[in-house]
Amino acid sequence: NFPTVERLVGEEWLRAAAGVFARGELPSQPSLLLYGEEFPPFLEAFGPAQEIPYLADVARVDRLWTEAHVAADAPVLETAALAALPPSAMSSSALCLHPAARWTWSDDWPIHTLWSRNRTHDADPGAPMEWVGEGVLVTRPFGAVQVEAFPRGGVALLDACRAGLSIECAVQCALDAQPDTDFAALVQLLLQAGA
């Protein structure tokens, strides 16, 4: 369930860490595919993982990938339906999130870059990287899980949508989190990703 973590630390290290985790965390569901929900927080406190401080955040992205993979199917919002919404409805309408939509933000680590470079074997792990906070958006709009870089304003917008706030309030939350949010690009990304 954590292939990117395995690539970062190796199979032997991950097996040892998973053994410690498994002794303290019994599965809450009969599906091993869903086992490990608490593994990222475990890694935050796990002594040997302190040498790789971004490991827990990368594990969160692996976990979000699994959750998106097994989430319920549902139709995605069509661009025309959103465009047909009158401006007066923005203060009273809320956006419903796709069941497979997942997202996270790391203030400290470039988690999208770290995750994507270590998830695929064709990535160049030695390429230069800017060590700044990043977010990810994980979706599965058309059968295949997609992981996209995601801005801080987008995270705030989706958090507000998940809380049931109106579109108008969600937009304000995005602006509060990231005043320079590019809403045209953000809406395009969310529609294309099927979030």
C-alpha positions in Angstrom: 0.0 0.0 0.0 3.0 2.3 0.3 5.2 1.8 -2.8 6.6 5.3 -2.9 7.7 5.0 0.7 9.3 1.6 -0.2 11.2 3.3 -3.0 12.6 5.9 -0.6 13.6 3.6 2.2 14.0 0.2 0.6 12.0 -3.0 1.2 13.9 -4.2 4.3 13.4 -0.9 6.1 9.8 -0.8 5.2 9.2 -4.4 6.3 10.8 -3.6 9.7 8.7 -0.4 10.1 5.5 -2.2 9.0 6.2 -5.0 11.5 6.4 -2.5 14.4 3.3 -0.7 13.1 1.3 -4.0 12.6 2.0 -5.0 16.2 0.4 -1.9 17.5 -2.4 -1.3 14.9 -4.8 -4.1 14.1 -6.8 -3.7 10.9 -10.2 -2.0 11.4 -11.7 -3.6 8.3 -11.3 -7.0 6.7 -9.7 -5.6 3.6 -5.9 -5.4 3.6 -6.1 -3.0 0.7 -7.4 -0.4 3.1 -5.1 -1.4 5.9 -2.6 1.3 7.0 -4.7 4.4 7.4 -2.7 5.3 10.5 0.7 4.5 8.9 1.6 8.1 8.0 1.0 9.4 11.5 3.0 6.4 12.8 5.9 7.4 10.6 5.9 10.9 12.1 6.6 9.5 15.5 8.8 6.5 14.4 12.3 7.1 15.5 14.1 5.7 12.5 12.0 7.8 10.2 13.2 11.1 11.7 16.2 10.9 9.3 13.7 11.4 6.5 11.3 14.1 7.8 9.2 14.2 4.7 8.5 10.4 4.7 5.2 10.7 6.5 3.9 13.3 4.0 4.9 11.1 1.1 3.1 8.2 2.8 0.0 10.3 3.1 0.0 10.7 -0.7 0.4 6.9 -1.2 -2.6 6.5 1.2 -4.7 9.1 -0.7 -3.8 7.2 -4.0 -5.2 4.0 -2.5 -8.3 5.7 -1.2 -9.0 7.3 -4.5 -8.4 4.0 -6.3 -11.1 2.2 -4.3 -13.6 5.1 -3.9 -17.1 4.9 -5.3 -17.7 5.7 -8.9 -19.8 8.8 -9.6 -20.3 11.2 -12.5 -18.1 14.3 -12.7 -19.3 17.9 -13.0 -19.6 19.0 -16.6 -18.1 22.4 -17.4 -21.4 23.5 -19.0 -23.3 22.8 -15.8 -21.0 25.0 -13.8 -21.1 27.7 -16.4 -24.9 27.7 -16.4 -25.0 28.6 -12.7 -26.2 32.2 -12.4 -23.9 34.5 -10.4 -26.7 35.1 -7.9 -26.5 31.4 -6.9 -22.9 31.5 -5.8 -23.8 32.6 -2.3 -26.3 29.8 -1.7 -24.9 26.9 -3.9 -22.3 24.4 -2.7 -20.1 22.2 -4.8 -20.4 18.4 -4.1 -17.0 16.7 -4.2 -16.4 13.5 -6.2 -16.1 10.5 -3.9 -12.6 9.8 -5.2 -11.3 13.3 -4.7 -8.5 13.6 -2.1 -6.0 16.3 -1.3 -3.4 17.4 1.1 -0.9 20.2 1.7 2.6 20.2 3.3 3.9 23.5 4.6 7.4 22.1 4.8 8.0 19.7 1.9 7.6 19.5 -1.8 5.4 16.4 -1.5 4.1 16.4 -5.0 7.6 16.5 -6.5 9.0 14.0 -4.0 6.1 11.6 -4.5 6.0 11.8 -8.3 9.8 11.4 -8.7 9.7 8.3 -6.5 6.5 6.8 -7.8 7.6 6.2 -11.4 10.8 4.6 -12.4 11.4 6.9 -15.4 11.7 10.1 -13.2 15.1 11.6 -12.6 15.5 11.6 -8.8 18.6 13.7 -9.1 17.0 16.6 -10.9 17.1 19.9 -9.0 14.1 20.5 -6.7 12.9 23.6 -4.9 12.4 22.7 -1.2 9.1 24.5 -0.5 5.7 23.4 0.6 3.5 21.8 -2.0 0.1 20.2 -2.2 -1.4 17.4 -4.2 -4.8 16.6 -5.7 -5.6 12.9 -6.1 -8.6 12.0 -8.3 -9.9 9.1 -10.4 -12.3 10.7 -12.8 -12.1 8.2 -15.7 -10.9 5.0 -14.1 -7.2 5.8 -13.6 -5.9 7.6 -10.5 -4.3 10.9 -11.2 -2.0 12.9 -8.9 -1.6 16.6 -9.7 0.4 19.4 -8.1 -2.2 21.5 -6.2 -1.9 25.1 -4.8 -2.6 26.2 -1.3 -5.7 28.1 -2.4 -7.1 24.9 -4.0 -6.7 23.0 -0.8 -8.6 25.7 1.1 -11.3 25.7 -1.5 -11.8 22.0 -1.3 -11.7 22.0 2.5 -14.5 24.6 2.4 -16.5 22.5 -0.1 -16.1 19.4 2.1 -17.5 21.5 5.0 -20.6 22.3 2.9 -19.8 26.0 2.5 -21.3 28.0 -0.4 -19.2 28.6 -3.5 -18.8 32.2 -2.5 -17.5 31.3 1.0 -15.2 28.6 -0.5 -13.7 31.2 -2.9 -13.1 33.5 0.0 -11.4 30.7 1.9 -9.1 30.1 -1.1 -8.3 33.8 -1.2 -7.6 34.0 2.5 -5.1 31.0 2.2 -3.5 32.3 -1.0 -4.4 35.8 -2.1 -2.9 35.4 -5.6 -5.1 32.3 -6.3 -5.6 32.0 -10.1 -9.2 30.9 -10.1 -9.4 30.3 -13.9 -6.5 27.8 -13.7 -7.8 26.3 -10.5 -11.4 25.7 -11.8 -9.9 24.3 -15.0 -7.7 21.9 -13.0 -10.6 20.8 -10.8 -12.9 20.2 -13.7 -10.3 18.3 -15.7 -9.4 16.2 -12.7 -13.0 15.5 -12.0 -12.8 16.6 -8.4 
